[in-house]
Each structure stands twice: as structure tokens, then as C-alpha cells.
Amino acid sequence: MTVIDNDLDVAAAAVPPTMAERITLILDQFDGAGTRLTAEDLVQLTRIPRSTTHRILEQLTQLNWLRHNRFGYRLGWRAIALGRSTERDELRAVAAPHLHQLHLHTRLIAHLAVLDGRDIVWLDKVGGRCADTIATRVGGRSRADLTTEGKAMLAFLPPEHVDVLYGDVLVPEALAHLHGQLGQIRTLSGRTWETDARGVSSAAAAVRSGDEGDQVQVSCVSLRGRVPTDQLRRVLPLLAGVTRMISERLE
């Protein structure tokens, strides 16, 4: 009996005392985006009390640090995004000369964006003095399903992933409409074009790089301007060529 008590004392002493340390200990059990663990796995690995573990897991899932389904827990998009700053720097460096060439060739505003959860992040914008006429900002964020660039990138995701991202912000009819748009974009290999209510036309082509699964980085090159939509449709082959060169360079 004394031995059992001593073992319990040792196990209790090994559990970090603060909530921040316990959260860190749980996240440390995930070696990468492909690691999947159940709540019971995490209780055994961390020795944190079961009720506390479940409470922490619920909060981390709500905040998108973790993802959860019937098979267990995996790293969420917030955790994955923290490790991607270097990848984004490389992507921006590879894409920069192509963006300048696109602008010089078309006189339109060239953009580079990356998918980040349900948003896109604008990584670069090339257009000289004309760039200010388009309301986008390097480092800024826009909800992906509301932009041409975002929809081009969302088309590369499995439909069930799109449901997870937007199921709580779109009514069923709007979500079904989004899936219809993404289905059309998939038939065009991630290329799309449209004109918004302010008269700004945009054409976009998405590119996927990295390993399969959650490690994939989805990015997009686009052109924007106050020009007829048909004019932008004609530059889609040019955008497709640029995204192909970027993808090959990143690989």
C-alpha cells in the first residue's frame, strides 16, 4: 500500500502546476500535423487528471489550436500556422519576380495571398502608384469565401474541410452555394474570375505546395483592376503558367 501511495505522489509531482504549463505539455505531445491522439492517450502521456485534460482539450479545440473528430485530436490551423512563417518568406521570395512581370505585362495589380484558416492573408502586392486604387493591404486579412483569391484556394480543400471552416458562419443555403462555386473552380484546376459590386474585376489561380495532408500550403496569385471581366479571363493562362513555375520552384 505504501508503494502505491509513493507512486501516486511521484506521478502527481510530475504534473505541471500551472494551466499554461499543462496546455504546453498537451501540445508538446503532437509531433506534427499528422499526429492523432485520443483524450485517453493524452491523459496517459501527460499524467494530467482526466477531467482537466478534457477541459483543456475542449478549450483548445474551440480556439482552433486543435481539431477533433471521432478518431481523436490533431493540431488545428492556429498551431500549424505558427510554423509557417519561414515557408511564407520563401513563397514570397519565389513569387516576387513573377508578380512584377505580371504587372508589367498586364498593367494590373498583382497579388500573392495564402490561405490561413477561414481567411486569406495578403503576402505581397505589386502595382506601383496604381496599387492604392485597390483596397487590399500586405499583411491584411480577408475572409476567404468572400474573395476571388480565397475561393480559388478553398477549391483545393476537401468539401468536408470547407464545412468545418464555414459551417458555423454560413446558413445551409449559402454553404451549398459556396460548394457549387468551388466545384466549378475545381473543374478549372483552381482558376477563377469575377467582378465585385464596386466594379473591381479579379482573376486568380491557386497553387498547392508541400506534403499531403495538413502540411500542404495553399497560395494564390491574382490580378485585380477596374477592367472588363473578359479582359481578365484572357490572362488566366498567364496566371496558370506563373503558378506552375512557383510550384516547381518550391518543390
LINPE-V832199 format. One record per pair of residues at least 12 apart in sequence whose ideal C-beta (glycine too) atoms are under 8 Angstrom apart, sorted by the first residue. I is the first residue (numbers start at 1). J is the second residue. Records with the same first field share a line. If there is no record, write none. Layout:
BEGIN
I=J + J
END
This chain:
BEGIN
11=47
12=47
14=47
15=46 + 47 + 48 + 49
19=56
22=46 + 48 + 52 + 56
23=56 + 60
25=46 + 48
26=42 + 46 + 48 + 53 + 56 + 57 + 60
27=60 + 65 + 75 + 79
29=41 + 42 + 45 + 46
30=73 + 74 + 75 + 79
32=75 + 215
33=74 + 75 + 80 + 213 + 214 + 215
34=74 + 213 + 214 + 215
35=74 + 75
36=71 + 72 + 73 + 74
37=72 + 73
38=71 + 72 + 73
39=53 + 54 + 57 + 72 + 73
41=72
42=57 + 73
57=73
60=76
61=73 + 76
63=76 + 78
64=76 + 77 + 78 + 117
65=78 + 79
66=79
67=164
74=214
75=214
77=116 + 117
78=117
80=214 + 215
81=116 + 117
84=217
87=210 + 217
88=114 + 123 + 217
90=250
91=112 + 114 + 123 + 209 + 217 + 219 + 246 + 250
92=112 + 123 + 124
94=246 + 249 + 250
95=112 + 123 + 124 + 219 + 221 + 242 + 246
96=124 + 126
98=221 + 242 + 245 + 246
99=111 + 112 + 124 + 126 + 221
100=126
101=242
102=126 + 221 + 223 + 238 + 239 + 242
103=126 + 127 + 128
105=238
106=223 + 225 + 235 + 238
107=130 + 225
108=127 + 223 + 224 + 225 + 227 + 232 + 235
109=125 + 126 + 127 + 130 + 131 + 133 + 134 + 136 + 223 + 224 + 225
110=125 + 126 + 127 + 221 + 222 + 223
111=124 + 125 + 126 + 136 + 149 + 220 + 221 + 222 + 223 + 224
112=124 + 125 + 219 + 220 + 221
113=149 + 150 + 153 + 219 + 220 + 222
114=153 + 217 + 218 + 219 + 220
115=144 + 150 + 153 + 154 + 157 + 217 + 218 + 219 + 220
116=141
117=165
118=143 + 144 + 145 + 165 + 166 + 169
119=141 + 142 + 143 + 144 + 150
120=141 + 142 + 143 + 144 + 147 + 149 + 150 + 153 + 220
121=139 + 140 + 141
122=136 + 137 + 138 + 139 + 140 + 141 + 142
123=138 + 219
124=138
125=137 + 138
133=226
134=200 + 224 + 225
136=224
144=165
145=166 + 170 + 178
147=202
148=192 + 193 + 194 + 202 + 203 + 204 + 222
149=202 + 204 + 206 + 220 + 222
150=220
151=178 + 181 + 182 + 185 + 192 + 204
152=185 + 190 + 191 + 192 + 204 + 205 + 206 + 220 + 222
153=190 + 206 + 218 + 219 + 220
154=178 + 182
155=182 + 183 + 185 + 186 + 190 + 192 + 206
156=190 + 206 + 208 + 216 + 218
157=218
159=179 + 182
162=175 + 178 + 179 + 182
163=175
166=178
189=240
190=205 + 206 + 207 + 208 + 243
191=203 + 204 + 205 + 206 + 236 + 239 + 240
192=204
193=229 + 232 + 233 + 236
194=229
195=229
199=226
200=224 + 225 + 226
201=224 + 225 + 226 + 227 + 228 + 229 + 231 + 232
202=222 + 223 + 224 + 232
203=222 + 223 + 232 + 233 + 235 + 236 + 239
204=220 + 221 + 222 + 223 + 239
205=220 + 221 + 222 + 236 + 239 + 240 + 242 + 243
206=218 + 219 + 220 + 243
207=219 + 220 + 221 + 243 + 244 + 246 + 247
208=247
209=246 + 247 + 250 + 251
210=250
219=246
220=243
221=239 + 242 + 243 + 246
222=239
223=235 + 239
END
